[in-house]
């Protein structure tokens, strides 16, 4: 029996599990982003947003090529991800032009969080350099999106608060109280988490409304509508918390979904996006839970996490049944080898 001689490399530092997992996950997400931006650009008419959208698309395509080069050089299977076959450019516009700006803003905001976390898990320097570059470009794109949203008057700034007059220390355990007795005001960290959870859920409501409008399968449509209601419930809950603090609730400034009922996306792409949004929701609600010090907030966040995880499980089950979800790389099954 003959075996092919392995290819000689300048160095032989193989990818670790953290590097494989990080690159694999980003490849799947960026392939989804490329599909979305390709479609949005196809219908985009706003001359101010168009160059930014093209830049965002080029960034995502560049990331895909770089990750592909990592995998090819390691003789590692390149993920299938999403492709042009998952997009129907002939379908009418499903979103108005401002949604493209919202999409770039939200994807890069979430990208900064994800890339920073992923970078800390990588020690092979070329991979670390790649994720550092991703952090830099996402931060840059986020800043450009915010600037343009401010210029167009479609960015809702976080709530203002009065500056404290002096440094103070917590003196009573009642600082944690939020269910029984008098509640203290929200602190700056808690208020920030509430605001950005509202903002993220508004984005989810818009995108899920568009999906529900165009998907044909009744069972899948009902599942999408259920997800939309979960986001709406979170918005209502967090806005009520703000109102109870004599702070104005956050409201959307425009409707970004057209009246089209022709799907521009494959069902696989639609559910892949919902799966990503669910994962992000669980991560960021958990983050808010960890930072909140009022027990009514921790109670709310705990219930939301359980609700989103239950919904995410149903989304996952559909995707597995339809063979829409790629299996992440697995470690070697040693027990099977020893049989």
N, C-alpha and C positions, 0 to 999 in steps of 0.2 A: 504494500500500500504506500503510495507516495503522497506527500503533503506539499502544498505550495509554500515556498519560503516567504516569511513575513516581510513586508516592505520596511526598508531601513529608514529611520527618521532621525533628524538632527538631534532631537531629544525624545525621550520616551516617558513623559509625564502624562499619564492618561487622565481623562476627565473623571472626577470623583462623582459620587451620587448627587451631591449638592449642585455641582456644575451641570450635570446631565439634566436633573430636574428643573433647574432654573432656565436653561436654554430651551428645553423641550416645551415648557409651559409658555414661555414668551413667544416661541415660534407659532404655537396654536393661536394665541391671542392676536399677534401681529397679522397673521393670515386673515383673521376675522376683520381686523381694522382696515386692511387693504381692500377687502371686498366692500365694506361699508363706504369708505372714502371714494372708491372708484365709482360707485353708484351715485353718491351725493354730488361729486364733481361733474358727472355726466349731465345733471340737471341744474347745476348751480348757475345763477345769472348775476349775482351780486359781484361786481367787479372788484370790490374791496376785499371780500372774503376769499375770492377765487385763488389769488396767489398763496394765501396762507394754507388753504386746503390742499393745493398742489404740493406745497412744501411738506405738509404733514404726511401726504401719501408717499412722497419720495423718502422721507425718514423711515416710515414703516417698511417700505420695500427694501431699503438699505439694510435694515435690521434682519430681515428675512434672509437676504443674501449672505450676510456675515455669519448668522447661525448655521445656515446650510454649509458654508465653508468649514466651520468647526466640525460638523458631523461627517462631512465627506472625508476630511483629512484623518478622522478617527475610524473610518470604515463603519460608521454608525448609521442606522437607517434614518433617513430624513422623514419627519412626520408628514402625513398627507395634508393635515389642516383643512382650511377652506380654500376654494379656488374660484376662478372666473365662472365655472359651471354652476356656482351657487348664487350667481347674480344675473338678473334679467334686466339689461339696460334698456330694453324696449318698453318696459313698464313705465307708466306715468310717474311723475314725482310724487312720493309719499310724504315728504317733509318739505316745509318751506325753507328758504335759504338760511334763516337764522338758526335752524337746527344744526346745520353744518358747523357753525361756530360753537354752539353748545356741545356738540359731539367732540370737537377738537379740545375744547376746554376740559370736559369731564374725563376723556380718555387720557389726557396728559396729566391731569391732577391725580388720577388713580395710578398712572404709570410712574409718577415720581415716588409714590408710596411703595409700589410693588418693586421697582428697580432698586430702591434703597435697601429694602429688606433682602432682596435676592443677592445684591452685591456683598452684603456682610457674610454670606454663606460660602463665598467663593475665594479660593486661595491660589488657583492657577492664574498667573498674572495676566495672560492674554485675555482670559475670560473676564477677569476683574476689570481690565481696561475697557472691555466692551460694555459692561454694565455701568461703569462710571460715565462712559460716553452717552449711554441711554439716559442716565439721570440728567446729564447736562442738556441734551437736546429736548427732553420732556419739560424741563424747567424753562427752557427758552421758549418752547412752543406754548406752554401754559401762560407765560407772561405776555406773549403776543396776543393770545386769545382774550385774556382779561382786558388788555389795553383796548382792543377792538370792541369788546362788549361794552366797555365804559363809554367809548365814543358813540356807540349806537344806542346807548341808554337801555341796554337789556341785561345789565349786570346788577343784581340785587346785593348790595353790600351787607356784610355781617352787622348785627346790631351794635350800636355804640353803648358805652357804659362810662359812668363818671370815674375819674381817677381816684384812688384812695389817697388820703392825706398823710398817712403814716403806715409803717410796717406793723402788722398785728399778728399775734399767735393764737391758735385755737386753744380756748380755755375750757370748753365744755364738750362732753361727748354728744350733746344735743346737736352739735354741728352736723351730725349724720342724719338727724331726724328729718323725715319728709312725709311719713305716713301718719304718725300720731303726733298730736301737739302742733305748735307753731313751726312752720317751715322757715328756715333762713333763706335769704335771696340766693339765686344761682350764682356760682362763682364764674370767673371768666372762662375757665376751661370747660365747665359744664355747658355754658351758653354757646361756646364755639362748636362743641360736639352736636348740640341740638340743631344749630343753624345748618351745619353742613350735612347732617342727616336729612333735614327737610329738603335741602337743595338736591341731594343725590336722588331722593325719592321722587321729586318732581321730574327729573330726567328719566327715571324708570317709568313713570306714568305716561310720559309722552311717547317713549319708544314702544311700550307695551300696547298703548292705544293704537299706534300705527300697525303693529303686528296683528292685533286682534281684528283690525279692520280688513286685512287682506288675506289672512289664512283661511282656507276653505274647509278643512276638517273640523267638524263641530266639537269633537272631544278636545282637540288641541286648542281650539278657540276658547272653550270654557276654561281650560287650564291657564291660558294666558290672561284671561279676564280675572281669574282668581288672583294671579300675581299682581295685577294692576290694583285690585282692591286691597291687597296687603300693603302696597306702597301708599295708597290713599289713606289707609287707617293710620299708618305711621305719621304721615303729614298732619292729619287731624290731631293725633295725640300730641305731637311736639308743638304744634301751633297753640293748642289749648294750654300747654305748659307755659308757653311764652305769654299768653294772654293773662294767665293767673299771676304772672310776675309784673303785670302792667307794661308788658313789652308788646309791641305790635307783631302779629304773626306775619309770616312770609308768604307772599302770594306771587304766582307766575305773572309775567308781564305780557305774554302773548301765547296764542295757540299755534303750535308749530307743525301740526299734522294737516295734510290736505284732505280732500274728499275721495281720493283714489281708493278703489277696492281691488286693484290688480297687484298681486304680490311681486315685488322686485327681488325677493330673496327666497332661496330654498327653505323648506321647513327645517332642514338640518342647520342652516345658518341662523335662523330665528331662534331655535332652541339652544344653540351654542351661545348666542348672546345672552339669553335668559340665564343660562347656567353660569356664565361669567358674572352677571349682575348679582345672582344669588350668593356666589362665593365672596364677592366684594362686600356685600351687605353684612354677611356673617362676620367677616374680618373687622369691618369698621364699627359695627355695633358692639362687638367684643372689646374693641379699643375704647369706645365710649364708656362701656361698663367698667373697664379697668380704671378709668380716670375720674369717674363720678363718685362723689362722696356723700350724696344724699340718698337715703334708702328707698325713697319712692322712685328715683331714677334707676337705681340698680334693679328694682322689681320690674319696671317697664322694659328695660333692656333684656333682662333674662327671658321674659315672655316673648319678646320679639325674636330673639335668637332661636327659641324653640319653634316658633311659627315658621320662620324662614327656613330652618333646617327641614321641617316636615314638608314644606312646599318644594324645597330643593330635591328632596328624596323622590318626590313624584315626577319632577322634571327629569331627574337622572334615570328613573325607571323607563320612562318613555324613550329617552335617547338610547338606552341599552337595547330595548326591544326593537327599535328601528335601525340599529347599528349605525348610529350617528356620532358616537363618542369613541375617540381613540383611546386605547389603553396606554397609560403612562408606562415607561420602561420598568420592568420588574427585575428584582435581584434573582440570582440563580436559585432554582429549587433544589437544594442539596439533598433533601430527603428522597426526591424522585430519582436523582442520580444514583443513590445508594440502594435502590430497590433491586 
